[in-house]
Amino acid sequence: MGGIGFLGGAIAQPVLGAIFDAQTLKAVPSGQTIEVLKTAVAGTKEAATWAAAQLTGGEHTLRFVAFVPAVLIIAFVFLHIWKRKHV
């Protein structure tokens, strides 16, 4: 049982990381490059822009993650109703 949990984490983390990276890239303002923002010194406008982009990326990633429990709830309710009728 514990191995399945590890497997789920091994699958979910790269997927969520890719979603986070894509959403963070979308949040970077046009005219800015990620390399400049990543290497910005703390306290500068570029560092604040990078922090804001990361926060936006995290927020959008959580929106994707919040969708998963809703789908699972619907699936298990359907399964429960189906089993009651057929068993």
PDB file of N, CA, C and O in Angstrom:
ATOM      1  N   MET A   1       0.827  -1.178   0.000  1.00  0.00           N
ATOM      2  CA  MET A   1       0.000   0.000   0.000  1.00  0.00           C
ATOM      3  C   MET A   1       0.884   1.259   0.000  1.00  0.00           C
ATOM      4  O   MET A   1       0.596   2.221  -0.712  1.00  0.00           O
ATOM      5  N   GLY A   2       1.934   1.246   0.782  1.00  0.00           N
ATOM      6  CA  GLY A   2       2.817   2.409   0.818  1.00  0.00           C
ATOM      7  C   GLY A   2       3.517   2.639  -0.510  1.00  0.00           C
ATOM      8  O   GLY A   2       3.800   3.778  -0.882  1.00  0.00           O
ATOM      9  N   GLY A   3       3.794   1.560  -1.221  1.00  0.00           N
ATOM     10  CA  GLY A   3       4.446   1.682  -2.525  1.00  0.00           C
ATOM     11  C   GLY A   3       3.569   2.415  -3.526  1.00  0.00           C
ATOM     12  O   GLY A   3       4.075   3.161  -4.364  1.00  0.00           O
ATOM     13  N   ILE A   4       2.259   2.209  -3.447  1.00  0.00           N
ATOM     14  CA  ILE A   4       1.336   2.911  -4.337  1.00  0.00           C
ATOM     15  C   ILE A   4       1.363   4.406  -4.035  1.00  0.00           C
ATOM     16  O   ILE A   4       1.295   5.228  -4.950  1.00  0.00           O
ATOM     17  N   GLY A   5       1.460   4.754  -2.773  1.00  0.00           N
ATOM     18  CA  GLY A   5       1.553   6.172  -2.402  1.00  0.00           C
ATOM     19  C   GLY A   5       2.806   6.815  -2.973  1.00  0.00           C
ATOM     20  O   GLY A   5       2.764   7.938  -3.474  1.00  0.00           O
ATOM     21  N   PHE A   6       3.926   6.093  -2.895  1.00  0.00           N
ATOM     22  CA  PHE A   6       5.162   6.607  -3.482  1.00  0.00           C
ATOM     23  C   PHE A   6       5.044   6.740  -4.993  1.00  0.00           C
ATOM     24  O   PHE A   6       5.526   7.710  -5.577  1.00  0.00           O
ATOM     25  N   LEU A   7       4.413   5.777  -5.613  1.00  0.00           N
ATOM     26  CA  LEU A   7       4.224   5.819  -7.055  1.00  0.00           C
ATOM     27  C   LEU A   7       3.348   7.015  -7.449  1.00  0.00           C
ATOM     28  O   LEU A   7       3.641   7.708  -8.424  1.00  0.00           O
ATOM     29  N   GLY A   8       2.283   7.251  -6.696  1.00  0.00           N
ATOM     30  CA  GLY A   8       1.417   8.399  -6.961  1.00  0.00           C
ATOM     31  C   GLY A   8       2.180   9.704  -6.842  1.00  0.00           C
ATOM     32  O   GLY A   8       2.015  10.604  -7.665  1.00  0.00           O
ATOM     33  N   GLY A   9       3.011   9.808  -5.822  1.00  0.00           N
ATOM     34  CA  GLY A   9       3.836  11.011  -5.665  1.00  0.00           C
ATOM     35  C   GLY A   9       4.844  11.166  -6.782  1.00  0.00           C
ATOM     36  O   GLY A   9       5.102  12.277  -7.246  1.00  0.00           O
ATOM     37  N   ALA A  10       5.413  10.059  -7.212  1.00  0.00           N
ATOM     38  CA  ALA A  10       6.399  10.106  -8.295  1.00  0.00           C
ATOM     39  C   ALA A  10       5.763  10.536  -9.612  1.00  0.00           C
ATOM     40  O   ALA A  10       6.424  11.139 -10.458  1.00  0.00           O
ATOM     41  N   ILE A  11       4.487  10.227  -9.784  1.00  0.00           N
ATOM     42  CA  ILE A  11       3.794  10.646 -11.007  1.00  0.00           C
ATOM     43  C   ILE A  11       3.296  12.078 -10.881  1.00  0.00           C
ATOM     44  O   ILE A  11       3.401  12.863 -11.824  1.00  0.00           O
ATOM     45  N   ALA A  12       2.754  12.418  -9.715  1.00  0.00           N
ATOM     46  CA  ALA A  12       2.116  13.727  -9.538  1.00  0.00           C
ATOM     47  C   ALA A  12       3.119  14.874  -9.492  1.00  0.00           C
ATOM     48  O   ALA A  12       2.850  15.933 -10.059  1.00  0.00           O
ATOM     49  N   GLN A  13       4.247  14.703  -8.849  1.00  0.00           N
ATOM     50  CA  GLN A  13       5.185  15.806  -8.683  1.00  0.00           C
ATOM     51  C   GLN A  13       5.727  16.353 -10.003  1.00  0.00           C
ATOM     52  O   GLN A  13       5.750  17.573 -10.168  1.00  0.00           O
ATOM     53  N   PRO A  14       6.158  15.530 -10.943  1.00  0.00           N
ATOM     54  CA  PRO A  14       6.607  16.098 -12.215  1.00  0.00           C
ATOM     55  C   PRO A  14       5.485  16.792 -12.991  1.00  0.00           C
ATOM     56  O   PRO A  14       5.712  17.803 -13.656  1.00  0.00           O
ATOM     57  N   VAL A  15       4.289  16.244 -12.899  1.00  0.00           N
ATOM     58  CA  VAL A  15       3.157  16.860 -13.597  1.00  0.00           C
ATOM     59  C   VAL A  15       2.852  18.227 -12.994  1.00  0.00           C
ATOM     60  O   VAL A  15       2.684  19.209 -13.716  1.00  0.00           O
ATOM     61  N   LEU A  16       2.783  18.281 -11.674  1.00  0.00           N
ATOM     62  CA  LEU A  16       2.513  19.550 -11.013  1.00  0.00           C
ATOM     63  C   LEU A  16       3.653  20.544 -11.228  1.00  0.00           C
ATOM     64  O   LEU A  16       3.414  21.745 -11.358  1.00  0.00           O
ATOM     65  N   GLY A  17       4.874  20.057 -11.265  1.00  0.00           N
ATOM     66  CA  GLY A  17       6.009  20.936 -11.551  1.00  0.00           C
ATOM     67  C   GLY A  17       5.929  21.533 -12.937  1.00  0.00           C
ATOM     68  O   GLY A  17       6.240  22.709 -13.130  1.00  0.00           O
ATOM     69  N   ALA A  18       5.515  20.733 -13.904  1.00  0.00           N
ATOM     70  CA  ALA A  18       5.371  21.244 -15.273  1.00  0.00           C
ATOM     71  C   ALA A  18       4.248  22.267 -15.353  1.00  0.00           C
ATOM     72  O   ALA A  18       4.377  23.271 -16.053  1.00  0.00           O
ATOM     73  N   ILE A  19       3.147  22.026 -14.644  1.00  0.00           N
ATOM     74  CA  ILE A  19       2.053  23.001 -14.619  1.00  0.00           C
ATOM     75  C   ILE A  19       2.531  24.289 -13.969  1.00  0.00           C
ATOM     76  O   ILE A  19       2.254  25.377 -14.475  1.00  0.00           O
ATOM     77  N   PHE A  20       3.251  24.179 -12.850  1.00  0.00           N
ATOM     78  CA  PHE A  20       3.768  25.365 -12.160  1.00  0.00           C
ATOM     79  C   PHE A  20       4.709  26.151 -13.069  1.00  0.00           C
ATOM     80  O   PHE A  20       4.607  27.374 -13.157  1.00  0.00           O
ATOM     81  N   ASP A  21       5.619  25.460 -13.742  1.00  0.00           N
ATOM     82  CA  ASP A  21       6.556  26.137 -14.636  1.00  0.00           C
ATOM     83  C   ASP A  21       5.825  26.861 -15.764  1.00  0.00           C
ATOM     84  O   ASP A  21       6.150  28.005 -16.083  1.00  0.00           O
ATOM     85  N   ALA A  22       4.847  26.202 -16.361  1.00  0.00           N
ATOM     86  CA  ALA A  22       4.101  26.810 -17.469  1.00  0.00           C
ATOM     87  C   ALA A  22       3.312  28.024 -16.995  1.00  0.00           C
ATOM     88  O   ALA A  22       3.280  29.051 -17.673  1.00  0.00           O
ATOM     89  N   GLN A  23       2.674  27.909 -15.830  1.00  0.00           N
ATOM     90  CA  GLN A  23       1.882  29.032 -15.321  1.00  0.00           C
ATOM     91  C   GLN A  23       2.774  30.193 -14.880  1.00  0.00           C
ATOM     92  O   GLN A  23       2.394  31.356 -15.020  1.00  0.00           O
ATOM     93  N   THR A  24       3.956  29.881 -14.350  1.00  0.00           N
ATOM     94  CA  THR A  24       4.895  30.933 -13.972  1.00  0.00           C
ATOM     95  C   THR A  24       5.396  31.657 -15.217  1.00  0.00           C
ATOM     96  O   THR A  24       5.526  32.882 -15.209  1.00  0.00           O
ATOM     97  N   LEU A  25       5.679  30.917 -16.283  1.00  0.00           N
ATOM     98  CA  LEU A  25       6.115  31.546 -17.528  1.00  0.00           C
ATOM     99  C   LEU A  25       5.044  32.474 -18.089  1.00  0.00           C
ATOM    100  O   LEU A  25       5.354  33.549 -18.603  1.00  0.00           O
ATOM    101  N   LYS A  26       3.781  32.054 -17.989  1.00  0.00           N
ATOM    102  CA  LYS A  26       2.693  32.903 -18.473  1.00  0.00           C
ATOM    103  C   LYS A  26       2.579  34.189 -17.662  1.00  0.00           C
ATOM    104  O   LYS A  26       2.151  35.219 -18.183  1.00  0.00           O
ATOM    105  N   ALA A  27       2.960  34.130 -16.391  1.00  0.00           N
ATOM    106  CA  ALA A  27       2.818  35.293 -15.509  1.00  0.00           C
ATOM    107  C   ALA A  27       3.948  36.306 -15.662  1.00  0.00           C
ATOM    108  O   ALA A  27       3.840  37.433 -15.179  1.00  0.00           O
ATOM    109  N   VAL A  28       5.030  35.912 -16.331  1.00  0.00           N
ATOM    110  CA  VAL A  28       6.151  36.848 -16.532  1.00  0.00           C
ATOM    111  C   VAL A  28       5.710  37.914 -17.536  1.00  0.00           C
ATOM    112  O   VAL A  28       5.229  37.584 -18.620  1.00  0.00           O
ATOM    113  N   PRO A  29       5.875  39.192 -17.177  1.00  0.00           N
ATOM    114  CA  PRO A  29       5.458  40.256 -18.096  1.00  0.00           C
ATOM    115  C   PRO A  29       6.249  40.220 -19.402  1.00  0.00           C
ATOM    116  O   PRO A  29       7.408  39.806 -19.431  1.00  0.00           O
ATOM    117  N   SER A  30       5.606  40.658 -20.471  1.00  0.00           N
ATOM    118  CA  SER A  30       6.313  40.694 -21.759  1.00  0.00           C
ATOM    119  C   SER A  30       7.455  41.697 -21.669  1.00  0.00           C
ATOM    120  O   SER A  30       7.350  42.729 -21.007  1.00  0.00           O
ATOM    121  N   GLY A  31       8.523  41.377 -22.337  1.00  0.00           N
ATOM    122  CA  GLY A  31       9.714  42.218 -22.290  1.00  0.00           C
ATOM    123  C   GLY A  31      10.698  41.809 -21.209  1.00  0.00           C
ATOM    124  O   GLY A  31      11.814  42.327 -21.158  1.00  0.00           O
ATOM    125  N   GLN A  32      10.297  40.887 -20.346  1.00  0.00           N
ATOM    126  CA  GLN A  32      11.179  40.390 -19.287  1.00  0.00           C
ATOM    127  C   GLN A  32      11.655  38.993 -19.659  1.00  0.00           C
ATOM    128  O   GLN A  32      10.936  38.231 -20.305  1.00  0.00           O
ATOM    129  N   THR A  33      12.857  38.671 -19.251  1.00  0.00           N
ATOM    130  CA  THR A  33      13.361  37.311 -19.466  1.00  0.00           C
ATOM    131  C   THR A  33      13.497  36.613 -18.121  1.00  0.00           C
ATOM    132  O   THR A  33      13.796  37.241 -17.105  1.00  0.00           O
ATOM    133  N   ILE A  34      13.276  35.332 -18.134  1.00  0.00           N
ATOM    134  CA  ILE A  34      13.325  34.564 -16.893  1.00  0.00           C
ATOM    135  C   ILE A  34      14.729  34.556 -16.299  1.00  0.00           C
ATOM    136  O   ILE A  34      14.894  34.611 -15.080  1.00  0.00           O
ATOM    137  N   GLU A  35      15.729  34.487 -17.155  1.00  0.00           N
ATOM    138  CA  GLU A  35      17.103  34.447 -16.666  1.00  0.00           C
ATOM    139  C   GLU A  35      17.431  35.702 -15.861  1.00  0.00           C
ATOM    140  O   GLU A  35      18.074  35.623 -14.815  1.00  0.00           O
ATOM    141  N   VAL A  36      16.985  36.862 -16.353  1.00  0.00           N
ATOM    142  CA  VAL A  36      17.239  38.121 -15.646  1.00  0.00           C
ATOM    143  C   VAL A  36      16.465  38.142 -14.331  1.00  0.00           C
ATOM    144  O   VAL A  36      16.994  38.558 -13.300  1.00  0.00           O
ATOM    145  N   LEU A  37      15.221  37.696 -14.372  1.00  0.00           N
ATOM    146  CA  LEU A  37      14.404  37.720 -13.165  1.00  0.00           C
ATOM    147  C   LEU A  37      14.922  36.746 -12.112  1.00  0.00           C
ATOM    148  O   LEU A  37      14.921  37.067 -10.923  1.00  0.00           O
ATOM    149  N   LYS A  38      15.362  35.563 -12.529  1.00  0.00           N
ATOM    150  CA  LYS A  38      15.867  34.573 -11.572  1.00  0.00           C
ATOM    151  C   LYS A  38      17.130  35.036 -10.865  1.00  0.00           C
ATOM    152  O   LYS A  38      17.338  34.738  -9.688  1.00  0.00           O
ATOM    153  N   THR A  39      17.971  35.765 -11.586  1.00  0.00           N
ATOM    154  CA  THR A  39      19.252  36.191 -11.008  1.00  0.00           C
ATOM    155  C   THR A  39      19.183  37.578 -10.388  1.00  0.00           C
ATOM    156  O   THR A  39      20.213  38.144 -10.022  1.00  0.00           O
ATOM    157  N   ALA A  40      17.982  38.130 -10.266  1.00  0.00           N
ATOM    158  CA  ALA A  40      17.840  39.477  -9.708  1.00  0.00           C
ATOM    159  C   ALA A  40      18.219  39.492  -8.226  1.00  0.00           C
ATOM    160  O   ALA A  40      17.970  38.536  -7.491  1.00  0.00           O
ATOM    161  N   VAL A  41      18.815  40.584  -7.819  1.00  0.00           N
ATOM    162  CA  VAL A  41      19.212  40.770  -6.427  1.00  0.00           C
ATOM    163  C   VAL A  41      17.955  41.071  -5.608  1.00  0.00           C
ATOM    164  O   VAL A  41      17.062  41.791  -6.055  1.00  0.00           O
ATOM    165  N   ALA A  42      17.909  40.516  -4.426  1.00  0.00           N
ATOM    166  CA  ALA A  42      16.747  40.730  -3.551  1.00  0.00           C
ATOM    167  C   ALA A  42      16.527  42.215  -3.303  1.00  0.00           C
ATOM    168  O   ALA A  42      17.470  42.975  -3.080  1.00  0.00           O
ATOM    169  N   GLY A  43      15.264  42.608  -3.347  1.00  0.00           N
ATOM    170  CA  GLY A  43      14.918  44.002  -3.105  1.00  0.00           C
ATOM    171  C   GLY A  43      14.777  44.838  -4.362  1.00  0.00           C
ATOM    172  O   GLY A  43      14.343  45.988  -4.299  1.00  0.00           O
ATOM    173  N   THR A  44      15.141  44.270  -5.509  1.00  0.00           N
ATOM    174  CA  THR A  44      15.020  45.015  -6.762  1.00  0.00           C
ATOM    175  C   THR A  44      13.651  44.787  -7.384  1.00  0.00           C
ATOM    176  O   THR A  44      12.905  43.896  -6.979  1.00  0.00           O
ATOM    177  N   LYS A  45      13.342  45.605  -8.369  1.00  0.00           N
ATOM    178  CA  LYS A  45      12.059  45.478  -9.065  1.00  0.00           C
ATOM    179  C   LYS A  45      11.966  44.130  -9.773  1.00  0.00           C
ATOM    180  O   LYS A  45      10.897  43.521  -9.811  1.00  0.00           O
ATOM    181  N   GLU A  46      13.077  43.666 -10.330  1.00  0.00           N
ATOM    182  CA  GLU A  46      13.084  42.375 -11.017  1.00  0.00           C
ATOM    183  C   GLU A  46      12.807  41.230 -10.054  1.00  0.00           C
ATOM    184  O   GLU A  46      12.087  40.291 -10.393  1.00  0.00           O
ATOM    185  N   ALA A  47      13.378  41.303  -8.850  1.00  0.00           N
ATOM    186  CA  ALA A  47      13.135  40.254  -7.847  1.00  0.00           C
ATOM    187  C   ALA A  47      11.669  40.246  -7.433  1.00  0.00           C
ATOM    188  O   ALA A  47      11.087  39.178  -7.243  1.00  0.00           O
ATOM    189  N   ALA A  48      11.071  41.414  -7.292  1.00  0.00           N
ATOM    190  CA  ALA A  48       9.651  41.495  -6.943  1.00  0.00           C
ATOM    191  C   ALA A  48       8.784  40.950  -8.075  1.00  0.00           C
ATOM    192  O   ALA A  48       7.777  40.287  -7.826  1.00  0.00           O
ATOM    193  N   THR A  49       9.173  41.227  -9.310  1.00  0.00           N
ATOM    194  CA  THR A  49       8.432  40.708 -10.463  1.00  0.00           C
ATOM    195  C   THR A  49       8.513  39.193 -10.505  1.00  0.00           C
ATOM    196  O   THR A  49       7.512  38.529 -10.775  1.00  0.00           O
ATOM    197  N   TRP A  50       9.686  38.637 -10.242  1.00  0.00           N
ATOM    198  CA  TRP A  50       9.858  37.183 -10.235  1.00  0.00           C
ATOM    199  C   TRP A  50       9.037  36.546  -9.114  1.00  0.00           C
ATOM    200  O   TRP A  50       8.406  35.509  -9.321  1.00  0.00           O
ATOM    201  N   ALA A  51       9.041  37.158  -7.933  1.00  0.00           N
ATOM    202  CA  ALA A  51       8.256  36.629  -6.819  1.00  0.00           C
ATOM    203  C   ALA A  51       6.762  36.652  -7.156  1.00  0.00           C
ATOM    204  O   ALA A  51       6.041  35.705  -6.841  1.00  0.00           O
ATOM    205  N   ALA A  52       6.303  37.718  -7.786  1.00  0.00           N
ATOM    206  CA  ALA A  52       4.890  37.817  -8.171  1.00  0.00           C
ATOM    207  C   ALA A  52       4.540  36.757  -9.217  1.00  0.00           C
ATOM    208  O   ALA A  52       3.467  36.157  -9.160  1.00  0.00           O
ATOM    209  N   ALA A  53       5.443  36.528 -10.167  1.00  0.00           N
ATOM    210  CA  ALA A  53       5.198  35.501 -11.189  1.00  0.00           C
ATOM    211  C   ALA A  53       5.122  34.115 -10.557  1.00  0.00           C
ATOM    212  O   ALA A  53       4.278  33.305 -10.940  1.00  0.00           O
ATOM    213  N   GLN A  54       5.997  33.838  -9.591  1.00  0.00           N
ATOM    214  CA  GLN A  54       5.967  32.544  -8.916  1.00  0.00           C
ATOM    215  C   GLN A  54       4.690  32.376  -8.092  1.00  0.00           C
ATOM    216  O   GLN A  54       4.109  31.291  -8.062  1.00  0.00           O
ATOM    217  N   LEU A  55       4.258  33.432  -7.434  1.00  0.00           N
ATOM    218  CA  LEU A  55       3.012  33.356  -6.671  1.00  0.00           C
ATOM    219  C   LEU A  55       1.822  33.093  -7.590  1.00  0.00           C
ATOM    220  O   LEU A  55       0.934  32.309  -7.254  1.00  0.00           O
ATOM    221  N   THR A  56       1.808  33.741  -8.735  1.00  0.00           N
ATOM    222  CA  THR A  56       0.733  33.520  -9.696  1.00  0.00           C
ATOM    223  C   THR A  56       0.783  32.090 -10.226  1.00  0.00           C
ATOM    224  O   THR A  56      -0.254  31.442 -10.365  1.00  0.00           O
ATOM    225  N   GLY A  57       1.978  31.600 -10.519  1.00  0.00           N
ATOM    226  CA  GLY A  57       2.129  30.217 -10.979  1.00  0.00           C
ATOM    227  C   GLY A  57       1.639  29.223  -9.940  1.00  0.00           C
ATOM    228  O   GLY A  57       0.977  28.244 -10.285  1.00  0.00           O
ATOM    229  N   GLY A  58       1.953  29.460  -8.684  1.00  0.00           N
ATOM    230  CA  GLY A  58       1.488  28.585  -7.611  1.00  0.00           C
ATOM    231  C   GLY A  58      -0.019  28.623  -7.441  1.00  0.00           C
ATOM    232  O   GLY A  58      -0.658  27.596  -7.214  1.00  0.00           O
ATOM    233  N   GLU A  59      -0.575  29.816  -7.551  1.00  0.00           N
ATOM    234  CA  GLU A  59      -2.028  29.963  -7.429  1.00  0.00           C
ATOM    235  C   GLU A  59      -2.754  29.203  -8.533  1.00  0.00           C
ATOM    236  O   GLU A  59      -3.739  28.512  -8.271  1.00  0.00           O
ATOM    237  N   HIS A  60      -2.280  29.327  -9.737  1.00  0.00           N
ATOM    238  CA  HIS A  60      -2.919  28.643 -10.860  1.00  0.00           C
ATOM    239  C   HIS A  60      -2.714  27.131 -10.780  1.00  0.00           C
ATOM    240  O   HIS A  60      -3.587  26.366 -11.191  1.00  0.00           O
ATOM    241  N   THR A  61      -1.580  26.700 -10.259  1.00  0.00           N
ATOM    242  CA  THR A  61      -1.336  25.269 -10.080  1.00  0.00           C
ATOM    243  C   THR A  61      -2.321  24.692  -9.064  1.00  0.00           C
ATOM    244  O   THR A  61      -2.851  23.598  -9.262  1.00  0.00           O
ATOM    245  N   LEU A  62      -2.564  25.422  -7.983  1.00  0.00           N
ATOM    246  CA  LEU A  62      -3.519  24.953  -6.981  1.00  0.00           C
ATOM    247  C   LEU A  62      -4.932  24.868  -7.536  1.00  0.00           C
ATOM    248  O   LEU A  62      -5.722  24.032  -7.099  1.00  0.00           O
ATOM    249  N   ARG A  63      -5.254  25.729  -8.497  1.00  0.00           N
ATOM    250  CA  ARG A  63      -6.570  25.637  -9.131  1.00  0.00           C
ATOM    251  C   ARG A  63      -6.702  24.318  -9.894  1.00  0.00           C
ATOM    252  O   ARG A  63      -7.764  23.695  -9.888  1.00  0.00           O
ATOM    253  N   PHE A  64      -5.626  23.899 -10.544  1.00  0.00           N
ATOM    254  CA  PHE A  64      -5.652  22.605 -11.237  1.00  0.00           C
ATOM    255  C   PHE A  64      -5.771  21.464 -10.230  1.00  0.00           C
ATOM    256  O   PHE A  64      -6.502  20.501 -10.462  1.00  0.00           O
ATOM    257  N   VAL A  65      -5.059  21.572  -9.122  1.00  0.00           N
ATOM    258  CA  VAL A  65      -5.062  20.514  -8.117  1.00  0.00           C
ATOM    259  C   VAL A  65      -6.429  20.418  -7.439  1.00  0.00           C
ATOM    260  O   VAL A  65      -6.874  19.317  -7.113  1.00  0.00           O
ATOM    261  N   ALA A  66      -7.095  21.540  -7.224  1.00  0.00           N
ATOM    262  CA  ALA A  66      -8.402  21.538  -6.569  1.00  0.00           C
ATOM    263  C   ALA A  66      -9.449  20.829  -7.417  1.00  0.00           C
ATOM    264  O   ALA A  66     -10.460  20.365  -6.889  1.00  0.00           O
ATOM    265  N   PHE A  67      -9.227  20.741  -8.696  1.00  0.00           N
ATOM    266  CA  PHE A  67     -10.152  20.073  -9.600  1.00  0.00           C
ATOM    267  C   PHE A  67     -10.138  18.554  -9.398  1.00  0.00           C
ATOM    268  O   PHE A  67     -11.159  17.895  -9.589  1.00  0.00           O
ATOM    269  N   VAL A  68      -9.004  18.008  -9.017  1.00  0.00           N
ATOM    270  CA  VAL A  68      -8.844  16.552  -8.887  1.00  0.00           C
ATOM    271  C   VAL A  68      -9.773  15.963  -7.822  1.00  0.00           C
ATOM    272  O   VAL A  68     -10.449  14.977  -8.116  1.00  0.00           O
ATOM    273  N   PRO A  69      -9.846  16.509  -6.598  1.00  0.00           N
ATOM    274  CA  PRO A  69     -10.768  15.922  -5.621  1.00  0.00           C
ATOM    275  C   PRO A  69     -12.231  15.977  -6.072  1.00  0.00           C
ATOM    276  O   PRO A  69     -13.001  15.060  -5.786  1.00  0.00           O
ATOM    277  N   ALA A  70     -12.611  17.034  -6.766  1.00  0.00           N
ATOM    278  CA  ALA A  70     -13.988  17.125  -7.254  1.00  0.00           C
ATOM    279  C   ALA A  70     -14.296  15.986  -8.225  1.00  0.00           C
ATOM    280  O   ALA A  70     -15.367  15.382  -8.160  1.00  0.00           O
ATOM    281  N   VAL A  71     -13.369  15.702  -9.110  1.00  0.00           N
ATOM    282  CA  VAL A  71     -13.558  14.606 -10.061  1.00  0.00           C
ATOM    283  C   VAL A  71     -13.616  13.268  -9.323  1.00  0.00           C
ATOM    284  O   VAL A  71     -14.437  12.411  -9.650  1.00  0.00           O
ATOM    285  N   LEU A  72     -12.754  13.093  -8.338  1.00  0.00           N
ATOM    286  CA  LEU A  72     -12.753  11.839  -7.575  1.00  0.00           C
ATOM    287  C   LEU A  72     -14.033  11.658  -6.784  1.00  0.00           C
ATOM    288  O   LEU A  72     -14.554  10.545  -6.707  1.00  0.00           O
ATOM    289  N   ILE A  73     -14.553  12.724  -6.195  1.00  0.00           N
ATOM    290  CA  ILE A  73     -15.806  12.635  -5.446  1.00  0.00           C
ATOM    291  C   ILE A  73     -16.937  12.198  -6.367  1.00  0.00           C
ATOM    292  O   ILE A  73     -17.718  11.308  -6.028  1.00  0.00           O
ATOM    293  N   ILE A  74     -17.019  12.823  -7.522  1.00  0.00           N
ATOM    294  CA  ILE A  74     -18.058  12.460  -8.491  1.00  0.00           C
ATOM    295  C   ILE A  74     -17.899  11.007  -8.931  1.00  0.00           C
ATOM    296  O   ILE A  74     -18.889  10.281  -9.027  1.00  0.00           O
ATOM    297  N   ALA A  75     -16.682  10.579  -9.196  1.00  0.00           N
ATOM    298  CA  ALA A  75     -16.443   9.205  -9.644  1.00  0.00           C
ATOM    299  C   ALA A  75     -16.832   8.192  -8.572  1.00  0.00           C
ATOM    300  O   ALA A  75     -17.459   7.178  -8.881  1.00  0.00           O
ATOM    301  N   PHE A  76     -16.471   8.450  -7.320  1.00  0.00           N
ATOM    302  CA  PHE A  76     -16.788   7.499  -6.266  1.00  0.00           C
ATOM    303  C   PHE A  76     -18.271   7.501  -5.907  1.00  0.00           C
ATOM    304  O   PHE A  76     -18.810   6.460  -5.533  1.00  0.00           O
ATOM    305  N   VAL A  77     -18.935   8.639  -6.010  1.00  0.00           N
ATOM    306  CA  VAL A  77     -20.386   8.666  -5.801  1.00  0.00           C
ATOM    307  C   VAL A  77     -21.062   7.838  -6.889  1.00  0.00           C
ATOM    308  O   VAL A  77     -21.959   7.046  -6.600  1.00  0.00           O
ATOM    309  N   PHE A  78     -20.637   8.016  -8.133  1.00  0.00           N
ATOM    310  CA  PHE A  78     -21.178   7.219  -9.229  1.00  0.00           C
ATOM    311  C   PHE A  78     -20.928   5.730  -8.998  1.00  0.00           C
ATOM    312  O   PHE A  78     -21.831   4.914  -9.186  1.00  0.00           O
ATOM    313  N   LEU A  79     -19.723   5.375  -8.598  1.00  0.00           N
ATOM    314  CA  LEU A  79     -19.394   3.972  -8.323  1.00  0.00           C
ATOM    315  C   LEU A  79     -20.257   3.411  -7.196  1.00  0.00           C
ATOM    316  O   LEU A  79     -20.733   2.279  -7.282  1.00  0.00           O
ATOM    317  N   HIS A  80     -20.459   4.188  -6.153  1.00  0.00           N
ATOM    318  CA  HIS A  80     -21.278   3.755  -5.024  1.00  0.00           C
ATOM    319  C   HIS A  80     -22.722   3.502  -5.465  1.00  0.00           C
ATOM    320  O   HIS A  80     -23.308   2.479  -5.113  1.00  0.00           O
ATOM    321  N   ILE A  81     -23.283   4.416  -6.220  1.00  0.00           N
ATOM    322  CA  ILE A  81     -24.656   4.257  -6.705  1.00  0.00           C
ATOM    323  C   ILE A  81     -24.756   3.060  -7.631  1.00  0.00           C
ATOM    324  O   ILE A  81     -25.711   2.290  -7.533  1.00  0.00           O
ATOM    325  N   TRP A  82     -23.811   2.886  -8.511  1.00  0.00           N
ATOM    326  CA  TRP A  82     -23.817   1.757  -9.453  1.00  0.00           C
ATOM    327  C   TRP A  82     -23.744   0.429  -8.717  1.00  0.00           C
ATOM    328  O   TRP A  82     -24.448  -0.520  -9.062  1.00  0.00           O
ATOM    329  N   LYS A  83     -22.872   0.365  -7.680  1.00  0.00           N
ATOM    330  CA  LYS A  83     -22.736  -0.878  -6.930  1.00  0.00           C
ATOM    331  C   LYS A  83     -23.996  -1.192  -6.146  1.00  0.00           C
ATOM    332  O   LYS A  83     -24.345  -2.363  -5.999  1.00  0.00           O
ATOM    333  N   ARG A  84     -24.691  -0.183  -5.637  1.00  0.00           N
ATOM    334  CA  ARG A  84     -25.933  -0.419  -4.897  1.00  0.00           C
ATOM    335  C   ARG A  84     -26.999  -1.030  -5.800  1.00  0.00           C
ATOM    336  O   ARG A  84     -27.786  -1.869  -5.363  1.00  0.00           O
ATOM    337  N   LYS A  85     -27.020  -0.606  -7.059  1.00  0.00           N
ATOM    338  CA  LYS A  85     -28.026  -1.103  -7.981  1.00  0.00           C
ATOM    339  C   LYS A  85     -27.705  -2.504  -8.477  1.00  0.00           C
ATOM    340  O   LYS A  85     -28.616  -3.280  -8.767  1.00  0.00           O
ATOM    341  N   HIS A  86     -26.428  -2.838  -8.578  1.00  0.00           N
ATOM    342  CA  HIS A  86     -26.033  -4.105  -9.206  1.00  0.00           C
ATOM    343  C   HIS A  86     -25.580  -5.183  -8.211  1.00  0.00           C
ATOM    344  O   HIS A  86     -25.213  -6.282  -8.627  1.00  0.00           O
ATOM    345  N   VAL A  87     -25.599  -4.901  -6.966  1.00  0.00           N
ATOM    346  CA  VAL A  87     -25.161  -5.916  -5.990  1.00  0.00           C
ATOM    347  C   VAL A  87     -26.287  -6.283  -5.063  1.00  0.00           C
ATOM    348  O   VAL A  87     -26.110  -7.119  -4.177  1.00  0.00           O
TER     349      VAL A  87
END
